Each structure stands twice: as C-alpha cells, then as structure tokens.
Amino acid sequence: MRESVQAEVMMSFLVSEELSFRI
C-alpha cells in the first residue's frame, strides 16, 4: 500500500547521500 512512498524515501535518501559524498 505504501510501496511508492517507501521507494520515494529510499530514492531521496540515496540522492542526499550521493550529494553529501560528492560535496
């Protein structure tokens, strides 16, 4: 039921982690 929400949270987490790693 909340698969899309979980996927969105995971994507945002991965993006933020990648950004922090690049910076």
N, CA and C atoms as a LAMMPS dump frame, in Angstrom:
ITEM: TIMESTEP
0
ITEM: NUMBER OF ATOMS
69
ITEM: BOX BOUNDS ff ff ff
-5.0000000000000000e+02 5.0000000000000000e+02
-5.0000000000000000e+02 5.0000000000000000e+02
-5.0000000000000000e+02 5.0000000000000000e+02
ITEM: ATOMS id mol type element x y z
1 1 1 N 0.845 -1.206 0
2 1 2 C 0 0 0
3 1 3 C 0.88 1.256 0
4 2 1 N 1.967 1.186 0.728
5 2 2 C 2.861 2.359 0.798
6 2 3 C 4.187 2.064 0.099
7 3 1 N 4.155 1.234 -0.926
8 3 2 C 5.403 0.897 -1.626
9 3 3 C 5.973 2.129 -2.322
10 4 1 N 5.089 2.919 -2.949
11 4 2 C 5.559 4.105 -3.668
12 4 3 C 6.208 5.08 -2.688
13 5 1 N 5.594 5.247 -1.516
14 5 2 C 6.147 6.172 -0.525
15 5 3 C 7.513 5.686 -0.07
16 6 1 N 7.622 4.386 0.208
17 6 2 C 8.898 3.835 0.662
18 6 3 C 9.965 4.016 -0.417
19 7 1 N 9.597 3.75 -1.666
20 7 2 C 10.553 3.894 -2.768
21 7 3 C 10.993 5.347 -2.882
22 8 1 N 10.054 6.277 -2.722
23 8 2 C 10.401 7.696 -2.823
24 8 3 C 11.369 8.079 -1.712
25 9 1 N 11.114 7.588 -0.507
26 9 2 C 12.001 7.898 0.617
27 9 3 C 13.394 7.336 0.355
28 10 1 N 13.449 6.103 -0.147
29 10 2 C 14.754 5.496 -0.443
30 10 3 C 15.495 6.298 -1.5
31 11 1 N 14.793 6.711 -2.544
32 11 2 C 15.432 7.497 -3.61
33 11 3 C 15.969 8.805 -3.048
34 12 1 N 15.163 9.517 -2.273
35 12 2 C 15.607 10.795 -1.711
36 12 3 C 16.81 10.576 -0.799
37 13 1 N 16.801 9.468 -0.025
38 13 2 C 17.919 9.168 0.869
39 13 3 C 19.188 8.91 0.064
40 14 1 N 19.07 8.112 -0.995
41 14 2 C 20.239 7.808 -1.825
42 14 3 C 20.762 9.072 -2.487
43 15 1 N 19.871 9.913 -2.983
44 15 2 C 20.287 11.159 -3.641
45 15 3 C 21.009 12.052 -2.64
46 16 1 N 20.446 12.229 -1.459
47 16 2 C 21.082 13.083 -0.45
48 16 3 C 22.436 12.502 -0.054
49 17 1 N 22.522 11.174 0.052
50 17 2 C 23.794 10.551 0.424
51 17 3 C 24.836 10.788 -0.665
52 18 1 N 24.412 10.647 -1.925
53 18 2 C 25.338 10.861 -3.039
54 18 3 C 25.792 12.316 -3.068
55 19 1 N 24.863 13.238 -2.83
56 19 2 C 25.223 14.659 -2.847
57 19 3 C 26.222 14.948 -1.731
58 20 1 N 25.97 14.444 -0.542
59 20 2 C 26.881 14.688 0.58
60 20 3 C 28.241 14.05 0.287
61 21 1 N 28.251 12.91 -0.398
62 21 2 C 29.518 12.247 -0.725
63 21 3 C 30.299 13.087 -1.731
64 22 1 N 29.59 13.643 -2.727
65 22 2 C 30.263 14.472 -3.735
66 22 3 C 30.813 15.735 -3.094
67 23 1 N 30.052 16.294 -2.157
68 23 2 C 30.497 17.529 -1.501
69 23 3 C 31.482 17.15 -0.392
